[in-house]
Structure formats: structure tokens, C-alpha cells
Amino acid sequence: MFKLSSALSRTFSKSYFHQFIPASWRRNLRNCLPDTSYECEEPVTDSICSPKDPPTKEETLIDSLQSSLRTFTSHGQLHHAFKVFSIIQFHAAFSNSFDLIVRPISLLLSSCITLKSLAQGKQLHSHIILLGLEQNPVLVPKLVTFYSTFNHLNDAHSITENSNIWHALPWNILISAYVKKGLNGDAMSAYKQMVNMGIKPDNFTYPSMLKACGEAFDLVFGREIHWSVETSHLEWSLFVQNALISMYTKCGEVGIARSLFDKMPERDVITWNSMISGYASRGMWVEAFELFERMRDADIEVNIVTWNTIAGGYLQTSNYKGALDLISQMRNGGVCLDIVSVVIGLGACSRIGCVKLGKVIHSFAIRSCCEEVESVKNALITMYSRCKDLRHAHVLFRLTKAKSIVTWNSMISGYSSSDRSEEASFIFREIFTSGIEPNYVTIASILPLCARVANLQHGKELHCYILRHGGFKDYLLLWNSLVDMYSKSGKISEAQKMFDLMSKRDKVTYTSLISGYGIQGEGQVALKLFEEMNMSRIKPDHITMVAILSACSHSGLVSEGQRIFEKMATLYGINPQLEHFACMVDLFGRAGLLRKAVEIITRMPFRPSSSMWATLIGACRIHADMEIGEWVAEKLLEMQPDNAGYYVLIANMYAAAGCWSKLAKVRTFMRDLGVRKTPGCAWIDVGSGFHPFLVGDRSNSHTQEIYSLLEGLAELMKDAGYVASDNLGLLASEDFESEYGQENSF
């Protein structure tokens, strides 16, 4: 029997409504109060309380209060929501029906989660315990979610394992929280505890567990989960199958993943992306490209991540045109390029020297407001630098306010690749004044420049800096750069010392030293190093093969060079490229085997380069073979009719053979074409930097002193027994010098 007195109604109305609820809501809710004259003196029969009967005022009151609670929580007004909950709780206690407060508590917990209100949520949890609702199947998952949100995973775990709920929902929430926090081991432990308690996993448990196995690279446990999926007799789930593919690809089992992929009766965009990403992560670009094309043929929507993955794959496989074509397709297809797309596009432009397209991408970066992003800015500097547009690169570099070490390295690398030693050195010195510490990439970028400009003093300074900097000892790239610098600078003994001190070596280390010995004519030593490299199970690459073939060429080791060349494909797995054939032409040419050199050129599967023809002309001059020399000269001039240096080679060949009439024709031909030889240039270190000196240049203010010194040096050379060669007709021809002037003498 239920009865609400008039006094209690007034107390309920005035006390709670006036204290907790705004006036506008108070008026509406007051109308929902039960009539004070209402009494239910007889037992309520089933027919009276049937669902078909209209709701009583009591039920209408509860519904209105819960509606108010939902409105407050949805608007984030947690304080008012708790006050409404107090009214609901009061009424539930009065009516002896605590089931009425489960839904409001659930709403309040959700609001505490949304509003990040830890203190209020804990108070609510305490209240749940006082009410004896801690095992309620609706509230337990909410409590687990609440504590997981605030990273109180121990509390969440305690609630889960102490509940008497025998379905997987609370465990799924707990396991998912562990995985999101990267606590994959805890997720696996929770899963095992769940199974040991007799709770069966479902299609929401497996994806989280498979993700944990993939992140932890735990293939053994991942296979156990896979077996559990197959024996669970659950309904086939695309979500679970996608998680299986992702787990296997992350653990390196792309074959198993592909088998699952091919057997799936249904696939979505996640399925395709997971499989493509799996191939990409293993460097299996052929398979990734093939699957990508199949995906597009099936009209599956490709997201930006997959587009970028494939474009990045083209970049890694040196298919720069393919990368740019793909980015163009993205733009034409309405795909909004992101920062990664821009960086990939700029990287491809820098590799092929396409500055025009690079500027187009630069314009897009400006319009999309991503130009100031560090990775984009660095890619732009690198692109302009590699495209030899150092002016734009330097402008971008100076406009960058917050320069990272990557920004500095990009500018130094640009100057170094263009042999702009002074600018590169200036930027390098500026790093120290900026307060940024150079890293190993900085040093490795500038060391090769020291070798190219024969600035060994700066190279030695960098060597000392590396030795003093303890953090550089594990970077093999730096030590390889030092070996390369000393080798190219002719300091082969210093390079050998560096090599001997290195505890770890790779193919770059050996290649640098082999090249250095080859330049010095120490072919036998180079061959021993090459054999040592093979004995150490270090596989040579195409650059190593160029170095050893060149060493054989400089030392006249014809049979050894020929043997290595013939075994390149079978023994070393390297198909000969144009540069390898060029080495063989030089090898045979130096040895006087000109017919074999011609045979190499005519039979190789590449179009001969002008430098190969020039090498052969030089050999014909040395060995006085005019028949082959004239044929080669014709081929060379067909390719490079305006190159003055090649005319000089041909003229010197005729002069060495004493063919003066043909020499005269070459001179006349050059004069008629207006071909002029670039003056020879020498660099000298005067202490404060390098200065160039051109042949016949008299613009220097100290010209008189310079030439007086040169004449004195010439006399000393004669006294020492050095005699200038007089068999080059171009140097002995007064007519030619009078025609072209001293500044253009050869």
C-alpha cells in the first residue's frame, strides 16, 4: 500500500525543488507530483497495474526527474545532475525500489568520464558500494570504464576480477584499456585470467588481444589466439579477421596474412590497408604495388595513408617518376594531400632534379599552410639544394627562425653536393655559434667535401672533433667518411690506420680503402682487401666493383680485372652497369688491348657515354693506334660537337702520331665552330682560404710577383731534370696561340 501525505508532498516540493532545481524546471516537475488526496488503500491487482494502463503520476514524476538528469549530464552540469539524483534516490528509498537509481547512476558515471571528474566519480563509487550495487551488471562495466579512463588500471582490474559477472564485457574493457596504454603484457595476463575463470572470449575480446600480440611481436601467443578464434564457433567477424592479418604482418608472417586475406569472403578498406602496410613494412614493394592496383581496380576507397605508403615505396625503390605520377593522381582524384605527401613529392623532385615541379609542390605547401612545418621546410631546402638552386635554398634557410639540426644539415649537404666548400664551411662554423650541437650527419656531410677540395687541414680538425666527442664512437658512417677522406686525399697510410683501428667494418669501409689503393696504383693491395672483404662475408655492391676494377686498370692487372668482371653476375649477383663496362674499356685501353676495348663498347647493352669514347681516344694516343682513334673521334664528336676538351684530346692524338695535317684540320674546325677551351684552373691554400688561379690570368694585383715565382720554379724543375713534353702540337703551335691568345692556351 502506498500513500503520500500532503505534508510530505510540500516538503518534497519546497525543500528539494527550491534547493536543487532551477525555477523553470521546478514548475514543470511540480505538476508531476502525485495528488495529495490520492490513496491506494486496496491491493493493486495485476489488471490495474498492467502495461496497458496509463502511467501514474508517480511514474511520470520519476520519468521527468530522469529526463532532467539526462539533460543536466548532456550539458555538463554535473552539480545540478547530482542534486537531481539525490531527489531520485530519496524517492527510490521511499518507494523501496532501488532499481530506479541504477540508470541515473550509470548516467552520472558516464558524465564523470566525459567531464574528467575523478573525485565525483569516486564518491559515486563509494555510494554504489553503500547501496550494495557493486555487483550490478550495468554498473560494473561503467566502473571499469571510469577507472580505465583515468589510468587507474589496478582499480579497474580489481573491480573486474571481483565481479560475479560471467560474460566478457568488463574484461574486454579492461584488456582494451591495457592495450591502449601499451601494457601488452598486462593485457595478456588479464586474458589468461579471464579464460581460467571460465569466461569465454567473444569477437570483441580477440581484436584487442591480437593487437597486443602484434605490438609485442609475440607470434606464439598470437597463434594461440588464432586457434581459439577457429575453435570458438563464434559468428565470422570481419573485425577479428582484420586483426589477425594485422597481427601476422607485424610479426613478419606476411605469407600467413596473405593466405587469410585470399580466403576472406568479405573485405573492407582496413583489410586492404593492413595487407599493403604489411608488405611495405617488410620492403616487399612488388607485392604491395600489385595489391594496391588490385584495390583500385576493385573500386575500394583508398585513404591518404595507403596513398602515401605506395608513393613512399616508389621513392624508396628509386621510381621517382612513379611517386610523382601517384601524387598527381591523388590531386586529380580529389584526395587532399597532407604533409607526408608533400615531403614525398619534394623528395622525388630532388632526386631527379625537377625544380619546376618542386616549385609547384612548394606553391601547394604555401596554399595549404604547411610550409612552416619543419619536415616540409627541410624537404624544400633539400630539393632546391639538389636541384642546384642554392639561392632559393639559402633564402628558405635564412627565413627559418627555429632551425633544427636537420635544417642545418640540409643546407650543408646542399653546399657540399655542389662543391661550394666556402659556404658549407661557413654554415658549419655558424652551427656552433647558434648553440646547436652538430650530429653525426653534419660531420658526415662535410667530410667528403674536405677530400674533394683537398682541404685536409679541415678534415683533420673534424677528425679531432670526432675523437673528442664520445657520442660519435658508435657511428660507422663517420669512420667510413674519415677513411674515404684520407684515401681520396692521397694519405693512404692514414686511411689504413683508420681502417685497422675500426672494430666494425662494412662494404663502404672496404670500398673506400680499395679505391684509395687503386688511385695510388697499389692494385695488388686492393685485390687482397677485396679478397678479405669476401672472406669476411661482406657482400660487395656495384660501387665496390667499380673500385676494384678501377684499381686493376690503374695497376695493369688485366687478367685479374677480367676475371672479376666475368664473375660479377654469377659469383657476386651484380649485373654489370655502364660504369663497370667503362672500367673495362679503361683497363684494356691502358694495356694496349684496343681491339678488346672496342669489343666491350660495341657489345655492351648500353649506349656508350662520351667519357668512354674519350678514354679510348687517350689510349689510342698513348699506343699510336690511328685507325681506331679516328673511328672513335668521329663517334665522340657526334655526341659532343661543342666540347672543347674533346677536340684537345683528338688534336693531341694526332700530334703524338705526327699527323700534322690532320692536327691543322682540327684547329681550323675548332676556329670555324667558335669552340674555345676553358682555361685551366688551379687552387691554392693561402692560409685564410682557397684561391683559384687561371692559366694566363693577369687580373691579380700580384701578377708580376706570381709569374716571377713561377719562372723561378720552372728553372728549378729544369735543373732537377724535368723536361716539358714537346710532342703535343697544340702547345708548340705559335699560329694557334696567336689565333686564340695566351689565355686560352692548352
C-alpha positions in Angstrom: 0.0 0.0 0.0 1.3 3.4 -1.0 0.3 6.8 0.4 1.9 10.2 0.1 0.8 12.7 2.7 0.2 16.4 2.0 2.9 17.5 4.4 5.5 15.2 2.8 4.5 16.4 -0.7 5.0 20.0 0.4 8.4 19.1 2.0 9.5 17.3 -1.1 8.3 20.2 -3.3 9.7 23.1 -1.3 12.8 21.5 0.1 14.3 19.6 -2.8 12.9 21.6 -5.7 13.7 25.0 -4.3 17.2 24.0 -3.2 18.4 21.9 -6.2 16.4 22.7 -9.3 16.1 25.9 -11.4 12.7 27.7 -11.2 11.8 27.0 -14.8 12.2 23.2 -14.3 10.7 23.4 -10.9 7.3 24.5 -12.3 7.2 21.6 -14.8 8.2 19.0 -12.3 5.7 20.3 -9.6 2.9 19.4 -12.0 4.2 15.8 -12.0 3.8 15.4 -8.2 1.2 13.0 -7.0 -2.2 14.3 -6.0 -2.2 14.8 -2.2 -5.7 13.3 -2.0 -4.6 10.1 -3.7 -4.7 7.0 -1.7 -4.2 3.4 -2.7 -6.0 1.6 0.2 -6.7 -1.6 -1.7 -4.1 -4.0 -3.0 -3.2 -3.2 -6.6 -4.3 -6.0 -8.9 -2.5 -7.2 -12.0 -5.2 -5.8 -14.2 -4.9 -2.4 -12.7 -1.1 -2.3 -13.0 -1.0 -3.9 -16.4 1.3 -2.2 -19.0 -1.7 -1.1 -21.0 -2.8 1.2 -18.2 -1.7 4.9 -18.5 1.3 5.9 -16.3 0.6 7.0 -12.8 1.7 10.4 -11.6 4.3 8.6 -9.6 5.8 7.0 -12.7 5.5 10.3 -14.5 7.5 12.0 -11.7 10.3 9.5 -12.0 10.4 9.8 -15.8 10.6 13.6 -15.5 13.4 13.5 -12.9 15.4 11.1 -15.1 14.8 13.3 -18.1 16.1 16.3 -16.1 19.1 14.3 -15.1 19.9 13.4 -18.7 19.6 17.0 -19.7 21.9 18.2 -17.0 24.6 15.5 -17.8 24.3 16.1 -21.5 25.1 19.8 -20.8 27.9 19.1 -18.5 26.1 20.5 -15.4 27.3 17.8 -13.1 26.5 19.7 -9.9 22.8 20.0 -10.8 22.7 16.4 -12.0 23.9 15.2 -8.6 21.2 17.2 -6.9 18.5 15.7 -9.2 20.0 12.3 -8.4 19.5 13.0 -4.7 15.8 13.6 -5.3 15.6 10.3 -7.3 17.4 8.4 -4.6 15.1 9.9 -2.0 12.1 8.8 -3.9 13.6 5.3 -4.6 14.3 4.9 -0.9 10.8 6.0 0.0 9.2 3.6 -2.5 11.6 0.8 -1.6 12.7 0.4 -5.2 16.4 0.8 -5.7 16.2 -0.4 -9.3 15.1 3.1 -10.1 18.5 4.6 -9.4 20.7 2.2 -11.5 20.1 4.1 -14.7 20.7 7.5 -13.1 24.0 6.3 -11.5 25.0 5.0 -14.9 24.4 8.4 -16.5 26.3 10.1 -13.7 29.3 7.8 -14.2 29.3 8.5 -17.9 29.2 12.2 -17.2 32.1 11.9 -14.8 34.1 10.1 -17.5 33.2 12.7 -20.1 34.0 15.7 -17.8 37.1 14.1 -16.3 35.7 14.3 -12.8 37.6 11.8 -10.9 36.7 12.9 -7.4 32.9 12.9 -8.0 33.2 9.6 -9.7 35.0 8.1 -6.7 32.3 9.5 -4.4 29.7 7.9 -6.7 31.5 4.5 -6.5 31.5 4.7 -2.7 27.8 5.4 -2.8 27.3 2.4 -5.1 29.1 0.2 -2.5 26.9 1.6 0.3 23.8 0.8 -1.7 25.0 -2.7 -2.4 25.1 -2.3 -6.1 28.8 -3.0 -6.7 27.9 -6.3 -8.5 25.2 -4.8 -10.7 25.7 -6.0 -14.3 25.0 -2.5 -15.6 27.3 -0.6 -13.2 30.3 -2.9 -13.2 31.3 -2.2 -16.8 30.7 1.5 -16.2 33.1 1.5 -13.2 35.7 -0.4 -15.2 35.5 2.2 -18.0 35.6 5.0 -15.4 38.8 3.9 -13.7 40.4 2.9 -17.1 39.8 6.4 -18.4 41.8 7.9 -15.5 44.6 5.3 -15.9 43.7 3.7 -12.6 44.1 0.3 -14.2 44.8 -1.5 -10.9 41.4 -0.4 -9.6 39.7 -1.3 -12.9 41.3 -4.8 -12.7 40.2 -5.3 -9.1 36.6 -4.4 -9.9 36.7 -6.8 -12.9 38.1 -9.8 -11.2 35.9 -9.4 -8.1 32.7 -9.1 -10.0 30.3 -12.0 -10.4 29.6 -11.2 -14.0 30.2 -14.2 -16.2 30.2 -12.5 -19.6 33.2 -10.9 -21.3 32.2 -7.2 -21.3 34.1 -6.0 -18.2 37.2 -8.0 -19.3 37.0 -6.6 -22.8 37.0 -3.1 -21.4 40.0 -3.8 -19.1 42.0 -5.6 -21.9 41.3 -2.8 -24.3 42.5 -0.2 -21.8 45.7 -2.1 -21.2 46.4 -2.3 -25.0 45.7 1.4 -25.5 48.2 2.2 -22.8 50.8 -0.1 -24.4 50.7 -2.5 -21.5 50.5 -5.6 -23.7 51.9 -8.0 -21.1 49.2 -6.9 -18.6 46.6 -7.4 -21.4 47.8 -10.9 -22.0 47.8 -11.7 -18.3 44.2 -10.4 -17.9 43.1 -12.5 -20.9 44.6 -15.7 -19.4 42.9 -14.9 -16.0 39.6 -14.4 -17.8 39.9 -17.7 -19.6 41.0 -19.6 -16.5 37.9 -18.2 -14.7 35.7 -19.9 -17.4 34.7 -16.7 -19.1 34.6 -17.2 -22.9 36.2 -14.6 -25.1 34.0 -13.0 -27.8 34.5 -11.2 -31.0 35.3 -8.0 -29.1 38.0 -9.7 -27.0 40.0 -11.1 -29.8 40.8 -7.9 -31.7 42.3 -6.3 -28.6 44.4 -9.4 -27.8 45.6 -9.8 -31.4 46.7 -6.1 -31.4 48.6 -6.8 -28.1 50.4 -9.8 -29.7 51.2 -7.7 -32.8 52.6 -4.8 -30.8 54.6 -7.2 -28.6 55.8 -9.3 -31.6 54.5 -12.3 -29.7 53.8 -14.7 -32.5 53.4 -17.8 -30.3 50.6 -16.3 -28.2 49.2 -14.8 -31.4 48.9 -18.3 -32.8 47.1 -19.4 -29.6 44.6 -16.6 -30.0 44.1 -17.6 -33.7 43.5 -21.2 -32.7 41.0 -20.0 -30.0 39.2 -18.0 -32.7 38.9 -21.0 -35.0 37.6 -23.3 -32.2 35.2 -20.8 -30.6 32.3 -21.4 -33.1 31.5 -17.7 -32.9 30.0 -16.0 -35.9 32.5 -15.0 -38.6 33.7 -11.5 -37.8 35.5 -9.2 -40.3 36.8 -7.2 -37.4 38.6 -10.3 -36.0 39.9 -11.3 -39.4 41.4 -7.8 -39.9 43.1 -8.1 -36.5 44.5 -11.4 -37.4 46.0 -10.1 -40.7 47.4 -7.1 -38.8 49.0 -9.3 -36.1 50.6 -11.6 -38.6 52.1 -8.8 -40.7 53.5 -7.1 -37.7 55.1 -10.4 -36.6 56.6 -10.8 -40.1 54.4 -13.6 -41.2 53.1 -11.9 -44.3 52.6 -15.3 -46.1 50.1 -16.4 -43.5 48.4 -13.0 -43.6 48.1 -13.2 -47.3 46.6 -16.7 -47.1 43.9 -15.3 -44.7 43.4 -12.3 -46.9 42.8 -14.5 -50.0 40.3 -16.8 -48.1 38.2 -13.9 -46.7 34.7 -13.9 -48.2 34.4 -10.2 -47.3 37.0 -7.4 -47.2 36.8 -3.8 -46.3 39.3 -0.9 -46.7 41.0 -1.9 -43.4 41.7 -5.3 -44.8 43.4 -4.0 -47.9 45.3 -1.3 -46.0 46.6 -3.8 -43.4 47.9 -6.2 -46.1 49.5 -3.4 -48.1 51.1 -2.0 -45.0 52.4 -5.4 -44.1 54.1 -5.8 -47.4 55.5 -2.3 -47.1 56.9 -2.8 -43.6 58.9 -5.8 -45.0 60.1 -4.0 -48.0 58.1 -6.2 -50.3 57.2 -3.4 -52.7 56.4 -5.5 -55.7 53.6 -7.3 -53.8 52.5 -4.0 -52.2 52.2 -2.3 -55.6 50.3 -5.3 -57.1 47.8 -5.3 -54.2 47.4 -1.6 -54.5 46.4 -1.8 -58.1 44.0 -4.6 -57.3 42.5 -2.5 -54.6 41.9 0.4 -57.0 40.5 -2.0 -59.7 38.0 -3.2 -57.1 36.9 0.4 -56.5 37.8 0.3 -52.9 38.3 3.7 -51.5 42.0 4.4 -50.8 42.8 6.5 -47.8 45.6 9.0 -47.6 47.8 6.6 -45.5 47.8 4.0 -48.2 48.4 6.6 -51.0 51.4 7.8 -49.0 52.7 4.3 -48.3 52.7 3.4 -52.0 54.2 6.8 -53.0 56.9 6.3 -50.4 57.5 2.9 -51.8 58.1 4.3 -55.2 60.6 6.8 -53.6 62.4 4.0 -51.8 62.7 1.9 -54.9 64.1 4.9 -56.9 61.0 5.1 -59.1 60.8 8.9 -58.6 58.6 9.4 -61.7 56.2 6.8 -60.3 56.0 8.7 -57.0 55.3 12.0 -58.7 52.7 10.4 -61.0 50.9 8.9 -58.0 50.8 12.3 -56.2 49.4 13.8 -59.4 46.7 11.1 -59.4 45.9 11.9 -55.8 45.4 15.6 -56.6 43.3 14.8 -59.7 41.2 12.3 -57.8 40.3 14.8 -55.1 42.5 13.4 -52.4 43.7 16.1 -50.1 47.5 15.9 -49.9 48.9 16.0 -46.4 52.4 16.9 -45.0 53.7 13.3 -45.8 52.5 13.6 -49.4 54.3 17.0 -49.8 57.5 15.6 -48.3 57.5 12.6 -50.6 56.8 14.7 -53.6 59.7 17.1 -52.8 62.0 14.1 -52.2 61.2 12.7 -55.6 61.8 16.1 -57.2 65.1 16.5 -55.5 66.2 13.1 -56.7 65.5 13.7 -60.4 66.4 17.4 -60.3 62.9 18.6 -61.3 62.9 22.0 -59.8 59.9 23.2 -61.8 57.6 20.5 -60.3 59.2 21.1 -57.0 58.1 24.8 -57.1 54.6 23.6 -57.9 54.6 21.5 -54.8 56.1 24.4 -52.9 53.2 26.6 -54.0 50.7 23.9 -52.8 52.5 23.8 -49.4 52.1 27.6 -49.1 48.4 27.5 -50.0 47.8 24.6 -47.6 49.6 26.4 -44.8 52.1 23.6 -44.2 55.2 25.4 -45.5 56.3 26.3 -42.0 56.2 22.7 -40.8 59.8 21.6 -40.0 59.8 18.4 -42.2 58.4 20.4 -45.2 60.8 23.2 -44.7 63.7 20.8 -44.6 62.5 18.9 -47.7 62.2 22.2 -49.6 65.8 23.2 -48.7 67.0 19.8 -49.8 65.0 19.9 -53.0 66.3 23.3 -54.0 69.9 22.4 -53.0 69.9 19.2 -55.0 68.4 21.0 -58.0 71.4 23.4 -57.8 69.1 26.3 -56.9 71.1 27.2 -53.9 69.8 30.8 -53.9 66.3 29.7 -53.1 67.6 27.1 -50.6 69.6 29.7 -48.8 66.6 32.1 -48.7 64.4 29.4 -47.1 67.2 28.5 -44.7 67.5 32.1 -43.5 63.8 32.6 -43.2 63.5 29.6 -40.9 63.5 31.1 -37.4 63.7 27.9 -35.3 66.4 25.8 -37.1 66.8 22.2 -36.0 69.9 20.3 -36.7 68.1 18.7 -39.7 67.7 22.2 -41.2 71.4 22.9 -40.8 72.3 19.6 -42.2 70.1 20.1 -45.3 71.9 23.4 -46.1 75.4 22.0 -45.5 74.6 18.9 -47.7 73.3 21.2 -50.4 76.5 23.2 -50.5 78.7 20.1 -50.2 77.0 18.3 -53.1 77.7 21.4 -55.2 81.3 21.6 -54.1 80.6 25.0 -52.5 83.2 24.5 -49.8 83.5 28.0 -48.5 79.7 28.3 -48.0 79.5 24.9 -46.4 82.3 25.7 -44.0 80.7 29.0 -43.1 77.4 27.3 -42.3 79.2 24.6 -40.3 81.0 27.2 -38.2 77.7 29.0 -37.7 76.2 25.9 -36.1 78.5 26.3 -33.1 77.5 29.9 -32.6 73.8 29.0 -32.8 74.1 26.8 -29.7 73.1 23.6 -31.6 75.4 20.6 -31.3 76.4 19.1 -34.7 75.4 15.4 -35.0 77.0 12.6 -37.0 75.1 13.5 -40.2 76.6 17.0 -40.0 80.1 15.7 -39.9 79.5 13.0 -42.5 78.1 15.7 -44.9 81.2 17.9 -44.7 84.0 15.3 -44.5 83.7 14.3 -48.2 83.9 18.0 -49.2 87.3 18.2 -47.4 88.5 15.3 -49.6 87.2 16.8 -52.9 88.8 20.2 -52.4 92.0 18.7 -50.9 91.4 20.6 -47.7 93.0 18.0 -45.5 93.6 20.5 -42.7 89.9 21.0 -42.0 89.4 17.3 -42.4 92.0 16.6 -39.6 90.2 19.2 -37.4 87.0 17.3 -37.9 88.8 14.1 -37.1 89.9 15.5 -33.8 86.4 16.7 -33.1 85.1 13.2 -33.6 87.7 11.7 -31.3 86.9 14.3 -28.5 83.1 13.7 -28.9 82.4 10.4 -27.2 78.9 10.1 -28.6 80.3 9.6 -32.2 82.2 6.4 -31.5 79.3 4.1 -32.5 78.5 5.8 -35.8 80.2 3.7 -38.5 79.2 6.3 -41.1 81.7 8.8 -39.6 84.6 6.5 -39.5 83.9 5.4 -43.1 83.9 9.1 -44.1 87.3 9.5 -42.5 88.7 6.5 -44.4 87.2 7.9 -47.6 88.6 11.4 -46.9 92.2 10.2 -46.3 92.0 7.8 -49.2 90.9 10.4 -51.7 93.4 12.9 -50.3 96.3 10.6 -51.1 97.0 9.9 -47.5 96.6 6.1 -47.9 98.7 5.3 -44.8 96.4 7.4 -42.6 93.4 5.7 -44.2 94.9 2.3 -43.5 95.5 3.3 -39.8 91.8 4.3 -39.5 90.8 1.0 -41.1 92.9 -1.0 -38.7 91.5 0.7 -35.7 87.9 0.1 -36.6 86.3 -2.8 -34.7 83.4 -2.9 -37.2 83.6 -2.6 -41.0 81.1 -2.8 -43.8 81.2 -2.7 -47.6 81.6 1.1 -47.5 84.8 0.8 -45.4 86.4 -1.7 -47.7 85.3 0.1 -50.9 86.8 3.4 -49.7 90.2 1.8 -48.9 90.2 -0.3 -52.1 89.5 2.9 -54.1 92.3 4.7 -52.3 94.9 2.0 -53.1 93.6 1.8 -56.6 94.3 5.6 -57.1 97.8 5.1 -55.8 98.4 2.3 -58.3 98.6 -0.4 -55.5 96.4 -2.8 -57.3 97.7 -5.9 -55.6 96.9 -4.5 -52.2 93.4 -3.5 -53.4 92.9 -7.1 -54.6 94.0 -8.5 -51.2 91.5 -6.2 -49.5 88.8 -7.3 -51.9 89.5 -11.0 -51.0 89.5 -10.1 -47.3 86.1 -8.5 -47.7 84.7 -11.6 -49.3 86.2 -13.8 -46.6 84.5 -11.6 -44.0 81.2 -12.4 -45.7 80.7 -8.8 -46.6 78.9 -8.7 -49.9 80.2 -6.1 -52.4 77.9 -3.8 -54.2 78.2 -2.1 -57.6 80.3 0.7 -56.2 82.8 -1.8 -54.8 83.0 -3.5 -58.2 83.8 -0.1 -59.8 86.6 0.5 -57.2 88.3 -2.9 -57.7 88.0 -2.8 -61.5 89.5 0.7 -61.5 92.3 -0.5 -59.2 93.1 -3.3 -61.7 93.0 -0.8 -64.5 95.5 1.7 -62.8 97.9 -1.2 -62.0 97.7 -3.0 -65.3 96.2 -6.1 -63.8 94.3 -7.2 -66.9 93.7 -10.8 -66.2 92.6 -10.2 -62.6 90.2 -7.4 -63.7 88.8 -9.5 -66.5 88.2 -12.4 -64.1 86.4 -10.3 -61.6 84.3 -8.7 -64.3 83.2 -12.0 -65.7 82.2 -13.3 -62.3 80.2 -10.3 -61.3 76.8 -11.7 -62.1 77.4 -15.4 -61.2 79.5 -15.0 -58.1 78.5 -11.6 -56.6 75.0 -11.3 -58.0 75.7 -7.9 -59.6 74.7 -7.3 -63.2 77.3 -5.1 -64.9 76.2 -1.5 -65.4 77.6 1.2 -67.7 80.3 2.3 -65.2 81.6 -1.3 -65.0 81.9 -1.5 -68.8 83.7 1.9 -68.7 86.2 0.4 -66.2 86.9 -2.5 -68.6 87.4 -0.1 -71.5 89.9 1.8 -69.4 91.6 -1.5 -68.4 92.1 -2.8 -71.9 92.9 0.7 -73.2 95.7 1.3 -70.7 97.1 -2.2 -71.5 97.1 -1.5 -75.3 94.4 -4.1 -75.9 92.4 -1.6 -78.0 90.5 -4.2 -80.0 89.1 -5.7 -76.8 88.2 -2.2 -75.6 86.3 -1.6 -78.8 84.6 -5.0 -78.5 83.5 -4.1 -75.0 81.9 -0.9 -76.2 80.2 -2.4 -79.2 78.7 -5.4 -77.5 77.6 -4.0 -74.1 73.8 -3.5 -73.7 74.2 0.3 -73.0 74.7 3.3 -75.2 78.4 4.4 -74.9 78.9 7.6 -73.0 81.1 10.4 -74.3 83.6 9.7 -71.4 84.1 6.2 -72.6 85.0 7.4 -76.1 87.3 10.0 -74.6 89.0 7.3 -72.6 89.6 5.2 -75.7 91.0 8.2 -77.6 93.5 8.7 -74.8 94.6 5.1 -75.1 94.9 5.4 -78.9 97.2 8.4 -78.4 99.4 6.5 -76.0 99.6 3.4 -78.2 99.6 5.3 -81.5 96.7 3.5 -83.0 95.3 6.0 -85.5 92.9 3.6 -87.2 90.8 3.0 -84.1 91.5 6.6 -82.9 89.9 8.2 -85.9 86.9 6.0 -85.7 86.5 6.8 -82.0 87.0 10.5 -82.7 84.1 10.5 -85.1 81.8 8.8 -82.6 82.9 11.3 -79.9 82.3 14.4 -81.9 78.9 13.1 -83.0 77.9 13.1 -79.3 79.7 16.2 -78.1 80.4 18.6 -81.0 80.8 21.6 -78.7 83.1 20.2 -76.1 86.5 21.9 -76.4 88.2 19.3 -74.2 87.4 16.5 -76.6 88.9 18.5 -79.5 92.1 18.8 -77.5 92.2 15.0 -77.0 91.8 14.4 -80.7 94.4 17.1 -81.5 96.9 15.6 -79.0 96.4 12.2 -80.5 97.3 13.5 -84.0 100.2 15.4 -82.6 101.6 12.3 -80.8 101.4 10.4 -84.1 102.9 13.2 -86.1 99.9 13.7 -88.2 100.3 17.5 -88.5 97.9 18.0 -91.4 95.1 16.3 -89.5 96.1 18.4 -86.5 95.7 21.5 -88.6 92.2 20.4 -89.7 91.2 20.0 -86.1 92.4 23.6 -85.3 90.6 25.0 -88.3 87.4 23.1 -87.4 87.5 24.5 -83.8 88.1 28.0 -85.1 85.2 27.8 -87.6 82.8 26.4 -84.9 83.9 29.0 -82.4 84.9 26.4 -79.9 87.0 27.7 -77.1 88.7 25.8 -74.4 88.0 26.7 -70.8 91.2 27.9 -69.2 92.9 25.6 -66.8 92.4 26.3 -63.1 94.4 25.6 -60.0 93.5 26.1 -56.4 96.0 27.0 -53.6 95.5 27.3 -49.9 97.0 30.6 -48.7 96.1 30.1 -45.1 92.9 32.1 -44.9 91.1 30.0 -47.6 91.4 28.7 -51.1 92.1 30.9 -54.1 91.7 30.0 -57.8 94.4 30.7 -60.4 93.6 30.5 -64.2 96.0 29.8 -67.0 97.2 33.1 -68.4 95.2 35.1 -65.9 96.8 38.5 -65.2 94.0 40.2 -63.3 95.5 39.6 -59.9 97.2 42.6 -58.4 100.2 40.5 -57.6 100.6 39.2 -61.1 104.2 40.2 -61.5 105.4 38.6 -58.4 103.4 35.4 -59.1 104.8 35.0 -62.6 108.4 35.7 -61.4 107.9 33.0 -58.8 106.6 30.6 -61.5 109.6 31.3 -63.7 111.9 30.5 -60.8 110.1 27.3 -60.1 110.4 26.3 -63.8 114.1 26.8 -63.7 114.4 24.7 -60.6 112.4 21.9 -62.3 114.8 22.0 -65.3 117.8 21.8 -63.0 116.2 18.8 -61.3 115.9 17.0 -64.7 112.2 17.6 -65.5 111.7 18.4 -69.2 108.5 19.6 -70.7 106.9 17.4 -73.3 107.2 18.8 -76.8 105.2 16.2 -78.7 101.9 17.9 -78.3 101.4 20.0 -81.3 98.9 22.3 -79.8 101.4 23.5 -77.2 104.1 24.1 -79.8 102.0 25.9 -82.3 102.6 29.7 -82.4 99.9 30.1 -85.0 97.3 28.6 -82.8 98.3 30.7 -79.8 98.3 33.8 -81.8 94.8 32.9 -83.1 93.3 32.2 -79.7 95.5 34.1 -77.3 97.7 33.1 -74.4 94.8 33.0 -72.0 93.3 30.1 -74.0 96.4 28.0 -74.4 96.2 24.3 -73.7 
